[in-house]
Amino acid sequence: MRLNPGLLILCIISLTTACGGGEDAIDDVRNQPNSFGGTNNPVDDFSTGSTGDSGNSSGLNANEVRITLEVPGNLAPDGEPTRRNLRIVQPDTISVYRTNRNLQNLGTLSYTTRQDNNGFTIIRFQNGQPQAPDVIIEAQYGNTTLRALAADADRDVKINPFSEYLVRNTIPRYTPGEYQRILDCVMETNNALCLNKYVWPTLVDQVHDFEIDIPGSASIESALDLLSLRADFASYVASMADYALLDDQSSGKIAASSADYNSVFMGIELGQTFLESSFTGSGQWGVRLGREEQTGTGDEPAYRYPGLTLASFDIFNIKVTSLATQIPYDRKTLVHKRGNEFYTRGAETWALNTHSSSPGAATLDDDARLLAGRALYQSITDRNSARTIGWTRNPYFLDAYTGGAGSANLGPDRALAGYFSAGKAIALESEVDKLKRKEELEAHYLSALELNLLREEDFDAGVLNGREYNTVYLAARFSQSATPVQVEAGSGLWQVSAASGSSSISQTQAFTTLSRDSSGAVSVNDTGTRTDSWTITPRSALLSSGSQNIGRLNLDVNNPAGPFGQPDLGVGASVPNGSLLAFALADAASPGGVIGDGLLVAAETTNSAAPSSGRYRVQGFVLAMEDGFNRLVHLDNGVLELSGSTANLDSNTLEVHHSVDDESVSPPASGQLVANLAYIDQGAGKVRLSAGDIILEGFVTADLSQFFLTYRDRVNSERQLGLLIATQLP
């Protein structure tokens, strides 16, 4: 019997991400069970242990897959309703065949079929389940023919418009040489295992985690057209298809066997709410901030902290990196109704929620970029209440910067990323011990920045003293006052000095405020300044081993909040050497005025000149407003290229538009941001890039590998303000 090393690798990845020391921030992620029922329809069994695509793999023997055919409603009015407005039907015929990049039928392969007790077709592959994109399962129902690839990680092969889109829009786009490289990788042609052989099974599985409804009246062709217009879906598929081509020789591993990180997370969202009848269909801004979650009692306190864990190991000469995250978060929203009526919703409406990724493998490219397809778990809030809400989240392609290892025994001291994930809030109703999906309560579109900073036990905050830091930040303020929406972004300088049990900050800040008043009028004030003094103190974490300083920090005006209090400004973290800090600003208020909810980043100044060349990955978000319209722009893994005193910014964008008068919010559409910029080194790490009304201001880190920048622009009557990160590409 030949050992299947690929299966062993997947098992080890699962074990690595399913075990923990009890005190890691993501212990709950590591212990999440698979919620894969026998032949459960996910519309009838919403759970937190799955990613939405509840696998139908129970009862399968080795090398078997189950076939689930899903079609638009008008093609099968009597079919069983399921997620995404599709209907489950039993195919009239099923065929399995090998294919090439032209999608030709190259003939069958060895397989057998059987029916399970529920009438689903089970296929058994005599030589093992295919892992390459060269075996197609084709199903026919009436006059409808749909295809899927057999390489599905969870062995529940769903054949539907999503799988058909994947077949049509990836394989034919490879060149002959690229396609052969993928096959060689999977088939181990060079007698060496290739980690990227698992990209395709992940992709085939994760396209079914997207919550995109197909109209009941759609034909197959119009359904495919709809998916091609969903820029977030199309971008994810294209990025994963490119990821499969990554040279395995570039794959590295973190220096430590495992590394834990404090996560500082901010998300800006724009969406459409149906939660309350008085403004159903209205547009809605939102902001999410990572925060700790109390999980214990007064007698036995315990906390869950926002965090990421990376783990690396070698097996069969393959360097494998696995990762998992768990980020509890608070949410605030502002409804913008036709007629310029505004309604705020906070903790009284939105319970503490959780943003958690499904554990899985990733590739560390040239020890500088962490690449992976990430699926996010569903979550449930207000369980057992009169209004139980289920939250779904779409997958995203992770392209994170990693760098700055403290020593040979430490992982990278940071993992920085921006990404986009759409989702839904769905009413849930308990039926026979299961939570059944009911009406949709909202659709939301989220652009997030996630800064993961290496955790260090016995962190000494004194390392911050005597240093100067460049800063950038962006914060939002929602209210039902004369100015319902304000977005503030700025940059400045901190001088940190030792104080009694804390670190004192002397600062200068300049900031711009983008506002919409209660009449709907939009204005910009770019003359704001701040010179308030602030205080940094350690914020200890309560772990199973006791209270420890692990790099978490409080940011206050005067009096420190202590380990469990709410700081005046926010909670953040530092890398072990103190060179980079980040804070989630929560209800931040200072003597100079209210700042709001957002993200602040600080990095040590440098005497080195800013880089004059190099290519940097650009990620981040821009909030845009004009009379009658709101817009959220996500920079989708763009490139900033430096050349002397000029720079070129070129990025695809994902754009969500809200028309106030029409009460409509468009799903993500594709756009492009291209700008040729003048590039000025302002000294001590500060930089400015500009072209006409576009202004990017901020700083570069001392090692010249990361830029943190505010973004301002004016396009006709639309005013824009945003926050970007640009991190070095290999």
Buried (B, 14 or more C-beta within 10 A) or exposed (E): EEEEEBEEBBEBBBEBBBEBEEBBBBBBBBEBEBBBBEBBBBBBBBBBEBBBBBBBBBBBEEBBBBBBBBBBBEBBEEBBBBBBBBBBBBBEEBBBBBBBBEEEEBEEBEBEEEEBEEEBBBBBBEEEBBBBBBBBBBBBBEEBBBBBBBBBBBBBBBBBBBBBBBBBBBBEEBEEEBBBBBBBBBEBEEEEBBBBBBBBBBBBBBBBBBBBBBEBEBBBEBBBEBBBBBBBBBBBBBBBBBBBBBEBEBBBBBBBEBBBBBBBBBBBBBBBBBBEEEBBEBBBBBBBBBBBBBEEEEEEEEBBBBBBBBBBBEBEEBBBBBBBBBBBBBBBBBBBBBEBBBBBBBEEBBBBBBBBBBBBBBBBBEBBBBBBBBBBBBBBBEEEEEEBBBBBBBBBBBBBBBBBBBEEEBBBBBBBBBBBBBBBBBBBEEEEEBBBBBEBBBBBBBBBBBBBBBBBEEBEBEBBBEBBBBBBBBBBBBBEEEBBBBBBBBBBBBBBEEBEEBBBBBBBBBBBBBBBBBEBEBEBEBEBEBEBEBBBBBBBBBBEEEEBBBBBBBBBBEEBBEBEEBBBBBBBBBBBEBBBBBBBBBBBEBEEEEBBBBBBBBBBBBEBEBBBEBEBBBBBBBBBBBBBBBBBBBBBBBBBBBEEEBBBBBBBBBBBBBBBEEBEBBBBBBBEBEBEBEBBBEEBBBBBBBBEEBBBBBBBBBBBBBBBBBBBBBEEEBBBBBBBBBBBBE
